[in-house]
Amino acid sequence: MNRKCMKKRILLTGVTGFLGSHLAKELLAAGNEVVALKRKSSSLHRVESIISEIDFFDIEGLDFDQFFRDCGKIDTIIHTATCYGRNNESVTEIFAANTEFPLRLLDAGSRAGVEAFLNTDTILDKYLNLYALSKNQLLQWGKFFSIHEKMRFANIRLEHFYGPDDDPTKFSAYVINSCLGNVPELRLTKGEQRRDFIYIDDVVSAYMVLLEKMDSFNSVFVEFDVGSGRSVSIREFVETVHRITASKTYLDFGALPYREGEVMHSEADITKLAALGWRCQYDLETGLKKVIEQERTKL
């Protein structure tokens, strides 16, 4: 990756998650200071190697204005924390995590003179589920703050990213772990949906490019798709994992119906990102081989 030393003070949310932990390591490697917000209950296993290099703050009971006064000048907020609703969270819990919490950061951060906010968004239609709706509501607030020149706002529409040590409930991780474990059967849809899969290192490098370029954008609100720029069918993805792992798992395509409102085609338009000098370094085969190699060591 490009590790140009930018030396900014970054407030990062979601640092204990899959994306946030990878991003924290690269931010530090590039010479930045990282301040992180987390829940008291969050596991730090993904950031064990860099714990001493990060200033952690727990969000429970946090006075956001006082936090910004106490923690020193923050140049940029990078928001990666999210609640997908996979653990039966209520409507209010999803709203609190995906809309209210980052909105409080936007509000207090703007008063504290934070220059930019990089937001992790979804490509899903806002009415598909509660997760997508709550993310879209934050986007509207981000546009408002940027229009009124309170803060620069970059919205990052992220495609399906994958990599080692991912959340096991995510589709890509579930398929990889199932094939590696040779589960007897994997029940799937027909797999005709097309998705844009992007390896985690390429995602992180995109964030680093955007962080570097934020001050040079003519508009106070910018939006970028982040993906490989190439979609493949779900069936092709699963069969590629199955082949690389030499799995004995039976792939039962068509055993499950498509979800209501299923997105049948998703592919990032990376033209704007490429114009900034970013390039996707991993094709699907290369990325999957890297993940599978690392996940095998845990068996």
C-alpha positions as CSV (number, residue, x, y, z in Angstrom):
1,M,0.0,0.0,0.0
2,N,0.9,3.6,-0.4
3,R,2.1,4.7,3.0
4,K,2.6,8.4,2.4
5,C,3.1,10.1,5.8
6,M,0.1,12.4,6.3
7,K,0.5,12.9,10.0
8,K,-3.1,13.7,10.8
9,R,-5.0,13.1,14.1
10,I,-7.8,10.7,13.2
11,L,-10.9,9.8,15.2
12,L,-11.9,6.3,14.2
13,T,-15.1,4.5,15.0
14,G,-15.5,0.7,14.7
15,V,-11.8,0.1,15.5
16,T,-12.5,-3.3,17.0
17,G,-14.3,-4.5,13.9
18,F,-13.0,-6.1,10.7
19,L,-12.7,-2.9,8.6
20,G,-11.8,-0.6,11.4
21,S,-9.0,-2.7,12.7
22,H,-7.3,-3.0,9.3
23,L,-7.7,0.7,8.8
24,A,-6.2,1.5,12.2
25,K,-3.1,-0.4,11.4
26,E,-2.6,1.3,8.1
27,L,-3.3,4.8,9.5
28,L,-0.6,4.2,12.2
29,A,1.8,2.8,9.6
30,A,1.3,6.0,7.6
31,G,2.4,8.2,10.5
32,N,-1.1,9.3,11.7
33,E,-2.3,9.5,15.3
34,V,-5.4,7.4,16.0
35,V,-8.1,8.1,18.6
36,A,-10.7,5.4,18.8
37,L,-14.2,5.2,20.2
38,K,-15.5,1.8,21.3
39,R,-18.0,0.0,23.5
40,K,-16.8,-1.2,26.9
41,S,-17.8,-4.7,25.9
42,S,-15.9,-4.8,22.6
43,S,-13.2,-7.4,22.2
44,L,-9.7,-6.0,21.4
45,H,-8.4,-9.2,19.8
46,R,-8.2,-7.6,16.3
47,V,-6.0,-4.7,17.5
48,E,-3.9,-6.5,20.1
49,S,-0.7,-5.6,18.2
50,I,-1.4,-1.9,18.2
51,I,-3.3,-1.3,21.5
52,S,-0.4,0.8,23.0
53,E,-0.5,3.1,19.9
54,I,-4.2,4.1,20.1
55,D,-6.0,6.4,22.5
56,F,-9.2,4.5,23.4
57,F,-12.4,6.1,24.7
58,D,-15.6,4.2,25.7
59,I,-18.8,5.6,24.3
60,E,-21.1,4.7,27.2
61,G,-22.1,7.9,28.9
62,L,-19.7,10.0,26.8
63,D,-20.2,13.7,26.6
64,F,-19.2,14.4,23.0
65,D,-18.5,18.1,23.4
66,Q,-16.4,17.4,26.5
67,F,-14.6,14.6,24.6
68,F,-13.5,16.8,21.8
69,R,-12.3,19.5,24.3
70,D,-10.3,16.9,26.2
71,C,-8.8,14.7,23.5
72,G,-7.0,17.4,21.5
73,K,-7.4,18.6,17.9
74,I,-9.0,16.1,15.6
75,D,-8.4,16.6,11.9
76,T,-10.7,13.9,10.4
77,I,-13.4,11.5,11.6
78,I,-13.5,8.1,9.9
79,H,-16.7,6.3,10.7
80,T,-16.7,2.5,10.1
81,A,-18.8,1.3,13.1
82,T,-22.1,-0.2,12.1
83,C,-25.0,-2.4,13.2
84,Y,-26.3,-4.7,10.5
85,G,-29.2,-6.0,12.6
86,R,-28.0,-9.6,12.4
87,N,-28.4,-10.2,16.1
88,N,-32.1,-9.3,16.3
89,E,-31.4,-5.7,17.4
90,S,-34.5,-3.6,17.7
91,V,-35.4,-0.7,15.4
92,T,-34.2,1.8,18.0
93,E,-30.9,0.0,18.6
94,I,-30.2,0.0,14.9
95,F,-31.1,3.7,14.6
96,A,-29.0,4.6,17.6
97,A,-25.9,2.8,16.2
98,N,-26.2,3.8,12.6
99,T,-27.8,7.3,12.7
100,E,-27.9,8.8,16.2
101,F,-24.3,8.0,17.3
102,P,-22.5,9.3,14.1
103,L,-24.8,12.3,14.0
104,R,-23.7,13.2,17.5
105,L,-20.1,12.9,16.2
106,L,-20.9,15.2,13.3
107,D,-22.6,17.7,15.5
108,A,-20.0,17.9,18.2
109,G,-17.1,17.5,15.7
110,S,-18.3,20.5,13.7
111,R,-18.3,22.7,16.8
112,A,-14.8,21.4,17.6
113,G,-13.4,22.4,14.2
114,V,-13.1,18.9,12.7
115,E,-12.4,19.4,9.0
116,A,-13.7,16.2,7.4
117,F,-15.9,13.2,8.0
118,L,-15.4,9.9,6.0
119,N,-18.5,7.9,6.2
120,T,-18.9,4.2,5.4
121,D,-22.1,3.6,3.6
122,T,-23.9,0.8,1.8
123,I,-24.9,0.3,-1.8
124,L,-28.3,-1.2,-0.7
125,D,-31.6,0.5,-1.5
126,K,-32.6,2.6,1.6
127,Y,-35.9,0.7,1.9
128,L,-34.5,-2.8,1.7
129,N,-34.0,-3.2,5.5
130,L,-33.5,-1.2,8.7
131,Y,-29.8,-1.2,8.3
132,A,-29.9,0.4,4.9
133,L,-32.6,2.9,6.0
134,S,-30.6,4.0,9.0
135,K,-27.4,4.4,6.9
136,N,-29.3,6.6,4.4
137,Q,-30.7,8.8,7.2
138,L,-27.1,9.5,8.3
139,L,-26.2,10.3,4.6
140,Q,-28.9,13.0,4.5
141,W,-27.5,14.6,7.7
142,G,-24.0,14.5,6.2
143,K,-25.2,16.3,3.1
144,F,-26.9,18.9,5.4
145,F,-23.7,19.5,7.4
146,S,-21.6,19.8,4.2
147,I,-24.1,22.2,2.4
148,H,-24.0,24.5,5.4
149,E,-20.2,24.3,5.4
150,K,-19.9,22.8,8.9
151,M,-17.7,20.0,7.7
152,R,-16.4,18.3,4.5
153,F,-18.3,14.9,4.1
154,A,-17.1,12.0,1.9
155,N,-19.6,9.2,1.5
156,I,-18.0,5.8,0.7
157,R,-20.5,3.4,-0.9
158,L,-18.8,0.1,0.0
159,E,-19.4,-3.1,-1.9
160,H,-19.0,-6.6,-0.4
161,F,-15.5,-6.7,1.2
162,Y,-13.8,-9.8,2.6
163,G,-10.6,-10.9,4.2
164,P,-9.1,-12.9,7.0
165,D,-10.6,-12.7,10.5
166,D,-13.9,-11.3,9.1
167,D,-17.2,-11.5,10.9
168,P,-18.3,-15.2,10.6
169,T,-21.9,-14.2,10.0
170,K,-21.0,-12.4,6.7
171,F,-21.8,-14.4,3.6
172,S,-18.2,-14.6,2.3
173,A,-16.8,-15.7,5.6
174,Y,-19.6,-18.2,6.1
175,V,-19.0,-19.8,2.7
176,I,-15.2,-20.0,3.3
177,N,-15.5,-21.4,6.8
178,S,-18.1,-24.0,5.7
179,C,-16.0,-25.2,2.8
180,L,-12.8,-25.3,4.9
181,G,-14.7,-27.3,7.5
182,N,-16.2,-29.6,4.9
183,V,-19.7,-29.3,6.3
184,P,-21.9,-31.9,4.7
185,E,-24.1,-29.5,2.8
186,L,-24.3,-25.8,2.0
187,R,-27.9,-24.7,1.2
188,L,-27.9,-21.7,-1.2
189,T,-30.1,-19.8,-3.6
190,K,-29.6,-20.4,-7.3
191,G,-26.7,-17.9,-7.1
192,E,-27.7,-15.8,-10.1
193,Q,-27.2,-12.6,-8.1
194,R,-24.1,-10.7,-9.1
195,R,-21.9,-9.0,-6.5
196,D,-18.7,-6.9,-6.5
197,F,-16.3,-8.6,-4.1
198,I,-13.3,-6.6,-2.9
199,Y,-10.4,-7.7,-0.8
200,I,-9.9,-5.8,2.5
201,D,-6.4,-4.4,1.6
202,D,-7.9,-2.7,-1.5
203,V,-10.7,-1.2,0.7
204,V,-8.1,0.2,3.1
205,S,-6.0,1.6,0.3
206,A,-9.1,3.4,-1.0
207,Y,-9.8,5.0,2.3
208,M,-6.1,6.1,2.5
209,V,-6.3,7.8,-0.9
210,L,-9.5,9.6,0.0
211,L,-8.1,10.7,3.3
212,E,-5.1,12.2,1.5
213,K,-7.2,13.9,-1.2
214,M,-10.0,15.3,1.0
215,D,-8.6,18.8,1.2
216,S,-8.3,19.0,-2.6
217,F,-11.9,18.3,-3.6
218,N,-13.8,21.3,-5.0
219,S,-17.0,20.2,-3.4
220,V,-17.7,19.9,0.3
221,F,-19.7,16.8,-0.3
222,V,-18.2,13.9,-2.4
223,E,-19.3,10.3,-2.9
224,F,-17.3,7.4,-4.1
225,D,-18.1,3.7,-4.9
226,V,-15.5,1.3,-3.5
227,G,-15.3,-2.1,-5.1
228,S,-13.3,-4.0,-7.5
229,G,-15.3,-2.7,-10.4
230,R,-16.2,-6.2,-11.6
231,S,-19.2,-8.3,-10.5
232,V,-19.4,-12.1,-10.4
233,S,-22.3,-14.3,-9.7
234,I,-22.8,-15.7,-6.2
235,R,-22.6,-19.1,-7.8
236,E,-19.2,-18.3,-9.3
237,F,-17.9,-17.0,-6.0
238,V,-19.0,-20.1,-4.0
239,E,-17.7,-22.5,-6.6
240,T,-14.3,-20.6,-6.6
241,V,-14.1,-21.0,-2.8
242,H,-15.1,-24.6,-3.1
243,R,-12.4,-25.3,-5.7
244,I,-9.6,-23.5,-3.9
245,T,-10.4,-25.2,-0.6
246,A,-10.7,-28.6,-2.3
247,S,-13.9,-28.9,-0.2
248,K,-16.1,-32.0,0.0
249,T,-19.1,-29.9,0.9
250,Y,-22.1,-30.5,-1.3
251,L,-23.3,-27.2,-2.8
252,D,-27.1,-27.3,-3.0
253,F,-27.9,-24.4,-5.3
254,G,-31.6,-23.6,-5.4
255,A,-32.3,-25.0,-2.0
256,L,-33.2,-21.5,-0.7
257,P,-35.5,-18.8,-2.3
258,Y,-34.3,-15.3,-3.0
259,R,-35.0,-12.8,-0.3
260,E,-37.8,-10.3,-0.9
261,G,-36.3,-7.3,-2.6
262,E,-33.1,-9.2,-3.5
263,V,-30.5,-7.1,-5.3
264,M,-29.7,-9.1,-8.5
265,H,-26.8,-7.0,-9.7
266,S,-24.3,-4.8,-7.8
267,E,-21.1,-3.4,-9.2
268,A,-19.0,-0.4,-8.2
269,D,-18.3,2.4,-10.6
270,I,-14.7,3.0,-9.7
271,T,-14.1,5.7,-12.3
272,K,-13.9,8.6,-9.8
273,L,-11.7,6.6,-7.5
274,A,-9.3,5.5,-10.2
275,A,-9.0,9.2,-11.3
276,L,-7.4,9.8,-7.9
277,G,-4.7,7.2,-8.6
278,W,-6.3,4.3,-6.8
279,R,-6.0,0.8,-8.3
280,C,-7.5,-2.5,-7.2
281,Q,-4.6,-4.9,-6.5
282,Y,-6.4,-8.2,-5.9
283,D,-8.6,-10.1,-8.2
284,L,-11.1,-12.5,-6.7
285,E,-8.9,-15.6,-7.1
286,T,-5.8,-14.0,-5.6
287,G,-7.8,-12.5,-2.7
288,L,-9.6,-15.7,-1.9
289,K,-6.4,-17.7,-1.9
290,K,-4.8,-15.3,0.6
291,V,-7.8,-15.5,2.9
292,I,-8.1,-19.3,2.7
293,E,-4.4,-19.7,3.4
294,Q,-4.6,-17.7,6.6
295,E,-7.9,-19.2,7.7
296,R,-6.4,-22.7,7.3
297,T,-3.9,-21.9,10.0
298,K,-6.7,-21.6,12.5
299,L,-8.0,-25.1,11.9
